[in-house]
Amino acid sequence: MITGSCLCGAVRWQIDGALNDMSHCHCSMCRKAHGAPFATYASGASDEFRWTSGEEMLTHYESSPGFIRSFCRRCGSVVPDPADGGQVFVPVGNVDDDPGIRPTSHIFVETKAPWHVIADALDRHDAHANLSDGPNIERPAQERETGGVLHGSCLCGDIAYEVTEPITTVHNCHCTRCQKGRAAAHTTNGFTSADGVTFVRGEDKLVTYKLPEAKSFAQTFCSRCGSAMPRVNKEAGYAAIPFGSLDDDPGRGADDHIYTSSKAVWYDIEDDLPQYVALPD
């Protein structure tokens, strides 16, 4: 039995069987939906899947014809969606324990984030691992309203923002909250001043969820598609930008890996970036 849940714990699910075909997806739509450098999915049998709580908390967004992405409307975590054809696709980041399998490949590497480096030796595919897995669907480019700044947007396009001040620090965060919240192996967040991020449209579509027990951890997302969006903390004076939401190349990647003491058991760090069990000094 495999169980999983969203960040806030409202949505929970269970599979009474094994997961199969685990891969890292680098397509632009997965990056947008998860706000991460890539999403990791595995498949299971639909007839072995069931919601154990919180099904009424789900919001569904059709990111491409026939492909539904589901997320918790309270906290924004991406969760499974039982698809037609007898399969359910599971974002492994919100699995509670060891999923029992390991990733075997990277897919859609042709459109991977320019700031992310693939350092492992897993198989790489420009699109699907198998040609029969589905069509290649390009996400349309967003219209830009000004030049000379970094641009970002959500998957549905309702929300767009600009980064007008330098990004000072970029972390790959492996904490369990980021794993659950982004439903991914880890997230990549860049930090700038609170005045460095401006929403040019859709600010009224933003939802922010703060964990009640956390000192400062929160995530902001689009109410329509669930995409992770920048969180502007005016009191603390900073903005945290999920790099997966960027439309432009920031010209830099992560500086390090943080909270590696709680990294996903199914993900191996194989690059040469510094690693910290919590935060750097």
Secondary structure by P-SEA (a helix, b strand, c coil): ccccccccccccccccccccbbbbbccaaaaaaacccbbbbbbbbccccccccccccbbbbcccccbbbbbccccbbbbbbbccccbbbbcccccccccccccccccccccccccccccccccccccccccccbbbbbcbbbbbccccbbbbbcccccbbbbbccccccccccccaaaaaaccccbbbbbbccccccccccccccbbbbbcccccbbbbbbbcccccccccccccccbbbbcccccccccccccccccccccccccccccccccccccccc
